[in-house]
Amino acid sequence: MGGGGAGTKAGRPLLRTIAHSSWFRIAEQGMQEYEVLSRGSGFVVRGDVSKSAFLLVSGHVAAPFRFPHYYPQGWLKFVEPKHVAQRFGRRGGGGGGGDVDFE
């Protein structure tokens, strides 16, 4: 068995940090545009398969409506997964940047 160093299954190296935000739009309630739901950071790590990667983000940022003990706002009970889009991007560093959206 390996020692868990970089490049092994046990020690998947971190590729970069990312900005992560969740946006919501409840069309049934007349919302025309997506609004910010929450923001946080995430990490890109290597997968087991060549050139695969995973985005690791906090659950309470990706889906705050699933954490009513963190977010007591009453309106949040109307938000469902179908109303949410995720945005990932990188900022600063002079190497360019950009956002990628997922619904």
N, CA and C atoms as an extended XYZ file, in Angstrom:
309
Properties=species:S:1:pos:R:3:atomname:S:1:resname:S:1:resid:I:1 pbc="F F F"
N         0.841       -1.181        0.000 N   MET     1
C         0.000        0.000        0.000 CA  MET     1
C         0.884        1.241        0.000 C   MET     1
N         0.379        2.278       -0.658 N   GLY     2
C         1.128        3.528       -0.741 CA  GLY     2
C         1.074        4.311        0.550 C   GLY     2
N         1.913        5.289        0.628 N   GLY     3
C         1.998        6.102        1.816 CA  GLY     3
C         1.056        7.291        1.842 C   GLY     3
N         0.200        7.434        0.832 N   GLY     4
C        -0.752        8.541        0.848 CA  GLY     4
C        -0.195        9.850        0.350 C   GLY     4
N         0.941        9.810       -0.332 N   GLY     5
C         1.535       11.039       -0.834 CA  GLY     5
C         0.820       11.556       -2.070 C   GLY     5
N         1.333       12.632       -2.619 N   ALA     6
C         0.734       13.230       -3.814 CA  ALA     6
C         0.699       12.211       -4.944 C   ALA     6
N        -0.422       12.159       -5.632 N   GLY     7
C        -0.557       11.261       -6.770 CA  GLY     7
C        -1.114        9.898       -6.410 C   GLY     7
N        -1.324        9.608       -5.138 N   THR     8
C        -1.902        8.327       -4.751 CA  THR     8
C        -3.381        8.503       -4.452 C   THR     8
N        -4.100        7.386       -4.400 N   LYS     9
C        -5.531        7.444       -4.122 CA  LYS     9
C        -5.820        8.097       -2.775 C   LYS     9
N        -5.029        7.794       -1.777 N   ALA    10
C        -5.279        8.326       -0.438 CA  ALA    10
C        -4.933        9.804       -0.329 C   ALA    10
N        -4.044       10.278       -1.180 N   GLY    11
C        -3.599       11.659       -1.080 CA  GLY    11
C        -3.853       12.434       -2.360 C   GLY    11
N        -5.092       12.535       -2.769 N   ARG    12
C        -5.421       13.262       -4.000 CA  ARG    12
C        -4.986       14.712       -3.871 C   ARG    12
N        -4.102       15.169       -4.754 N   PRO    13
C        -3.619       16.542       -4.627 CA  PRO    13
C        -4.677       17.562       -5.011 C   PRO    13
N        -4.627       18.651       -4.316 N   LEU    14
C        -5.501       19.784       -4.592 CA  LEU    14
C        -5.016       20.462       -5.863 C   LEU    14
N        -5.940       20.694       -6.803 N   LEU    15
C        -5.555       21.351       -8.041 CA  LEU    15
C        -5.707       22.861       -7.951 C   LEU    15
N        -6.794       23.333       -7.311 N   ARG    16
C        -6.987       24.779       -7.144 CA  ARG    16
C        -8.202       25.023       -6.263 C   ARG    16
N        -8.268       26.231       -5.745 N   THR    17
C        -9.467       26.647       -5.028 CA  THR    17
C       -10.357       27.396       -6.010 C   THR    17
N       -11.648       27.373       -5.741 N   ILE    18
C       -12.604       28.028       -6.625 CA  ILE    18
C       -13.593       28.858       -5.813 C   ILE    18
N       -14.178       29.830       -6.464 N   ALA    19
C       -15.294       30.572       -5.889 CA  ALA    19
C       -16.563       29.800       -6.246 C   ALA    19
N       -17.462       29.655       -5.296 N   HIS    20
C       -18.705       28.914       -5.526 CA  HIS    20
C       -19.869       29.759       -5.042 C   HIS    20
N       -20.896       29.839       -5.843 N   SER    21
C       -22.109       30.528       -5.406 CA  SER    21
C       -23.336       29.783       -5.896 C   SER    21
N       -24.373       29.833       -5.090 N   SER    22
C       -25.665       29.252       -5.435 CA  SER    22
C       -26.620       30.395       -5.734 C   SER    22
N       -27.395       30.242       -6.786 N   TRP    23
C       -28.361       31.251       -7.210 CA  TRP    23
C       -29.728       30.595       -7.290 C   TRP    23
N       -30.777       31.347       -7.048 N   PHE    24
C       -32.108       30.759       -7.129 CA  PHE    24
C       -33.073       31.657       -7.878 C   PHE    24
N       -34.070       31.019       -8.460 N   ARG    25
C       -35.150       31.715       -9.161 CA  ARG    25
C       -36.386       30.841       -9.045 C   ARG    25
N       -37.416       31.383       -8.437 N   ILE    26
C       -38.680       30.652       -8.300 CA  ILE    26
C       -39.668       31.286       -9.279 C   ILE    26
N       -39.712       30.747      -10.484 N   ALA    27
C       -40.553       31.303      -11.542 CA  ALA    27
C       -42.030       31.286      -11.146 C   ALA    27
N       -42.436       30.273      -10.399 N   GLU    28
C       -43.837       30.158       -9.966 CA  GLU    28
C       -44.267       31.332       -9.089 C   GLU    28
N       -43.302       31.999       -8.480 N   GLN    29
C       -43.604       33.146       -7.635 CA  GLN    29
C       -43.260       34.469       -8.323 C   GLN    29
N       -43.056       34.402       -9.642 N   GLY    30
C       -42.850       35.615      -10.419 CA  GLY    30
C       -41.425       36.118      -10.520 C   GLY    30
N       -40.448       35.377      -10.039 N   MET    31
C       -39.057       35.827      -10.151 CA  MET    31
C       -38.605       35.720      -11.603 C   MET    31
N       -38.078       36.794      -12.149 N   GLN    32
C       -37.612       36.829      -13.532 CA  GLN    32
C       -36.126       36.503      -13.650 C   GLN    32
N       -35.349       36.906      -12.661 N   GLU    33
C       -33.892       36.752      -12.697 CA  GLU    33
C       -33.432       35.895      -11.527 C   GLU    33
N       -32.263       35.265      -11.695 N   TYR    34
C       -31.651       34.536      -10.590 CA  TYR    34
C       -31.095       35.530       -9.580 C   TYR    34
N       -31.209       35.189       -8.300 N   GLU    35
C       -30.684       35.997       -7.203 CA  GLU    35
C       -29.687       35.146       -6.408 C   GLU    35
N       -28.725       35.795       -5.784 N   VAL    36
C       -27.733       35.074       -4.972 CA  VAL    36
C       -28.421       34.426       -3.781 C   VAL    36
N       -28.141       33.164       -3.592 N   LEU    37
C       -28.646       32.419       -2.450 CA  LEU    37
C       -27.557       32.301       -1.387 C   LEU    37
N       -26.350       31.915       -1.787 N   SER    38
C       -25.209       31.844       -0.861 CA  SER    38
C       -23.907       31.790       -1.646 C   SER    38
N       -22.817       32.087       -0.946 N   ARG    39
C       -21.487       32.076       -1.562 CA  ARG    39
C       -20.484       31.417       -0.634 C   ARG    39
N       -19.483       30.815       -1.231 N   GLY    40
C       -18.433       30.182       -0.447 CA  GLY    40
C       -17.275       29.804       -1.343 C   GLY    40
N       -16.396       28.969       -0.842 N   SER    41
C       -15.243       28.484       -1.593 CA  SER    41
C       -15.362       26.989       -1.790 C   SER    41
N       -14.661       26.496       -2.766 N   GLY    42
C       -14.611       25.062       -3.016 CA  GLY    42
C       -13.219       24.690       -3.478 C   GLY    42
N       -13.053       23.418       -3.768 N   PHE    43
C       -11.748       22.906       -4.157 CA  PHE    43
C       -11.897       21.931       -5.311 C   PHE    43
N       -10.951       21.962       -6.225 N   VAL    44
C       -10.874       20.982       -7.301 CA  VAL    44
C        -9.785       19.998       -6.913 C   VAL    44
N       -10.121       18.706       -6.891 N   VAL    45
C        -9.146       17.662       -6.571 CA  VAL    45
C        -9.136       16.630       -7.686 C   VAL    45
N        -8.031       15.943       -7.818 N   ARG    46
C        -7.898       14.910       -8.844 CA  ARG    46
C        -8.733       13.687       -8.482 C   ARG    46
N        -9.234       13.041       -9.527 N   GLY    47
C        -9.962       11.794       -9.348 CA  GLY    47
C        -9.055       10.592       -9.526 C   GLY    47
N        -9.641        9.403       -9.472 N   ASP    48
C        -8.882        8.165       -9.639 CA  ASP    48
C        -8.549        7.876      -11.098 C   ASP    48
N        -9.364        8.388      -12.003 N   VAL    49
C        -9.194        8.128      -13.423 CA  VAL    49
C        -8.402        9.274      -14.048 C   VAL    49
N        -7.556        8.953      -14.990 N   SER    50
C        -6.729        9.962      -15.646 CA  SER    50
C        -7.570       11.141      -16.128 C   SER    50
N        -7.117       12.329      -15.811 N   LYS    51
C        -7.734       13.592      -16.204 CA  LYS    51
C        -9.124       13.814      -15.614 C   LYS    51
N        -9.520       13.064      -14.614 N   SER    52
C       -10.802       13.338      -13.954 CA  SER    52
C       -10.551       14.225      -12.740 C   SER    52
N       -11.567       14.982      -12.373 N   ALA    53
C       -11.461       15.872      -11.217 CA  ALA    53
C       -12.829       15.992      -10.562 C   ALA    53
N       -12.832       16.410       -9.319 N   PHE    54
C       -14.057       16.606       -8.564 CA  PHE    54
C       -14.074       18.010       -7.980 C   PHE    54
N       -15.239       18.592       -7.905 N   LEU    55
C       -15.428       19.859       -7.212 CA  LEU    55
C       -15.985       19.545       -5.837 C   LEU    55
N       -15.285       19.949       -4.805 N   LEU    56
C       -15.745       19.753       -3.438 CA  LEU    56
C       -16.213       21.088       -2.892 C   LEU    56
N       -17.484       21.153       -2.501 N   VAL    57
C       -18.056       22.382       -1.953 CA  VAL    57
C       -18.844       22.040       -0.698 C   VAL    57
N       -19.119       23.036        0.100 N   SER    58
C       -19.893       22.840        1.326 CA  SER    58
C       -21.378       22.669        0.997 C   SER    58
N       -21.991       21.699        1.625 N   GLY    59
C       -23.409       21.443        1.405 CA  GLY    59
C       -24.284       22.620        1.775 C   GLY    59
N       -23.924       23.323        2.845 N   HIS    60
C       -24.761       24.447        3.275 CA  HIS    60
C       -24.642       25.648        2.340 C   HIS    60
N       -23.632       25.665        1.463 N   VAL    61
C       -23.534       26.706        0.439 CA  VAL    61
C       -24.271       26.255       -0.826 C   VAL    61
N       -24.098       25.000       -1.199 N   ALA    62
C       -24.738       24.477       -2.402 CA  ALA    62
C       -26.258       24.383       -2.252 C   ALA    62
N       -26.720       24.049       -1.061 N   ALA    63
C       -28.159       23.846       -0.841 CA  ALA    63
C       -28.568       24.333        0.547 C   ALA    63
N       -28.538       25.635        0.786 N   PRO    64
C       -28.864       26.141        2.128 CA  PRO    64
C       -30.279       25.821        2.581 C   PRO    64
N       -31.182       25.572        1.660 N   PHE    65
C       -32.556       25.210        2.022 CA  PHE    65
C       -32.628       23.860        2.726 C   PHE    65
N       -31.572       23.072        2.650 N   ARG    66
C       -31.515       21.787        3.357 CA  ARG    66
C       -30.944       21.925        4.773 C   ARG    66
N       -30.614       23.145        5.185 N   PHE    67
C       -30.014       23.396        6.494 CA  PHE    67
C       -30.786       24.487        7.237 C   PHE    67
N       -32.051       24.227        7.573 N   PRO    68
C       -32.853       25.264        8.233 CA  PRO    68
C       -32.307       25.673        9.601 C   PRO    68
N       -31.508       24.809       10.242 N   HIS    69
C       -30.908       25.177       11.523 CA  HIS    69
C       -29.763       26.183       11.343 C   HIS    69
N       -29.208       26.296       10.121 N   TYR    70
C       -28.202       27.325        9.825 CA  TYR    70
C       -28.854       28.610        9.352 C   TYR    70
N       -29.927       28.466        8.578 N   TYR    71
C       -30.587       29.599        7.925 CA  TYR    71
C       -32.062       29.624        8.322 C   TYR    71
N       -32.434       30.390        9.311 N   PRO    72
C       -33.811       30.379        9.811 CA  PRO    72
C       -34.802       31.230        9.002 C   PRO    72
N       -34.367       31.866        7.911 N   GLN    73
C       -35.271       32.711        7.141 CA  GLN    73
C       -36.445       31.869        6.618 C   GLN    73
N       -37.663       32.338        6.886 N   GLY    74
C       -38.863       31.597        6.520 CA  GLY    74
C       -39.049       31.385        5.030 C   GLY    74
N       -38.629       32.342        4.204 N   TRP    75
C       -38.833       32.229        2.763 CA  TRP    75
C       -38.038       31.090        2.148 C   TRP    75
N       -36.983       30.632        2.846 N   LEU    76
C       -36.125       29.576        2.309 CA  LEU    76
C       -36.871       28.251        2.128 C   LEU    76
N       -37.975       28.064        2.858 N   LYS    77
C       -38.740       26.812        2.729 CA  LYS    77
C       -39.396       26.676        1.354 C   LYS    77
N       -39.467       27.762        0.582 N   PHE    78
C       -40.050       27.712       -0.751 CA  PHE    78
C       -39.032       27.340       -1.828 C   PHE    78
N       -37.745       27.338       -1.479 N   VAL    79
C       -36.685       27.027       -2.436 CA  VAL    79
C       -36.508       25.510       -2.494 C   VAL    79
N       -36.493       24.979       -3.728 N   GLU    80
C       -36.291       23.549       -3.976 CA  GLU    80
C       -35.100       23.385       -4.920 C   GLU    80
N       -34.557       22.175       -5.015 N   PRO    81
C       -33.408       21.964       -5.911 CA  PRO    81
C       -33.663       22.436       -7.347 C   PRO    81
N       -34.874       22.301       -7.833 N   LYS    82
C       -35.170       22.714       -9.215 CA  LYS    82
C       -35.063       24.226       -9.423 C   LYS    82
N       -35.041       24.994       -8.345 N   HIS    83
C       -34.954       26.448       -8.426 CA  HIS    83
C       -33.515       26.973       -8.377 C   HIS    83
N       -32.551       26.081       -8.182 N   VAL    84
C       -31.181       26.501       -7.868 CA  VAL    84
C       -30.214       26.229       -9.022 C   VAL    84
N       -29.335       27.177       -9.266 N   ALA    85
C       -28.221       27.036      -10.210 CA  ALA    85
C       -26.930       27.274       -9.431 C   ALA    85
N       -25.894       26.538       -9.785 N   GLN    86
C       -24.593       26.674       -9.132 CA  GLN    86
C       -23.644       27.390      -10.081 C   GLN    86
N       -22.801       28.229       -9.553 N   ARG    87
C       -21.800       28.939      -10.358 CA  ARG    87
C       -20.434       28.714       -9.717 C   ARG    87
N       -19.471       28.353      -10.552 N   PHE    88
C       -18.106       28.125      -10.114 CA  PHE    88
C       -17.186       29.021      -10.919 C   PHE    88
N       -16.186       29.575      -10.290 N   GLY    89
C       -15.259       30.430      -11.014 CA  GLY    89
C       -13.969       30.579      -10.251 C   GLY    89
N       -13.037       31.236      -10.893 N   ARG    90
C       -11.794       31.549      -10.207 CA  ARG    90
C       -11.556       33.033      -10.339 C   ARG    90
N       -10.949       33.580       -9.356 N   ARG    91
C       -10.772       35.023       -9.294 CA  ARG    91
C        -9.316       35.370       -9.071 C   ARG    91
N        -8.931       36.520       -9.597 N   GLY    92
C        -7.620       37.087       -9.309 CA  GLY    92
C        -6.466       36.282       -9.858 C   GLY    92
N        -5.281       36.653       -9.449 N   GLY    93
C        -4.070       35.955       -9.844 CA  GLY    93
C        -3.548       36.330      -11.214 C   GLY    93
N        -4.275       37.166      -11.946 N   GLY    94
C        -3.800       37.610      -13.245 CA  GLY    94
C        -3.836       36.556      -14.332 C   GLY    94
N        -4.273       35.336      -14.020 N   GLY    95
C        -4.296       34.270      -15.015 CA  GLY    95
C        -5.620       34.147      -15.718 C   GLY    95
N        -6.399       35.195      -15.726 N   GLY    96
C        -7.720       35.105      -16.332 CA  GLY    96
C        -8.691       34.506      -15.343 C   GLY    96
N        -9.855       34.351      -15.746 N   GLY    97
C       -10.857       33.777      -14.857 CA  GLY    97
C       -12.100       33.545      -15.647 C   GLY    97
N       -13.089       33.160      -14.981 N   GLY    98
C       -14.352       32.932      -15.650 CA  GLY    98
C       -15.232       32.104      -14.768 C   GLY    98
N       -16.493       32.122      -15.103 N   ASP    99
C       -17.475       31.371      -14.339 CA  ASP    99
C       -18.037       30.259      -15.200 C   ASP    99
N       -18.414       29.181      -14.548 N   VAL   100
C       -19.092       28.068      -15.184 CA  VAL   100
C       -20.394       27.880      -14.421 C   VAL   100
N       -21.507       27.818      -15.139 N   ASP   101
C       -22.813       27.678      -14.505 CA  ASP   101
C       -23.355       26.270      -14.668 C   ASP   101
N       -24.025       25.778      -13.616 N   PHE   102
C       -24.716       24.489      -13.652 CA  PHE   102
C       -26.097       24.693      -13.060 C   PHE   102
N       -27.088       24.116      -13.677 N   GLU   103
C       -28.453       24.177      -13.115 CA  GLU   103
C       -28.873       22.776      -12.727 C   GLU   103
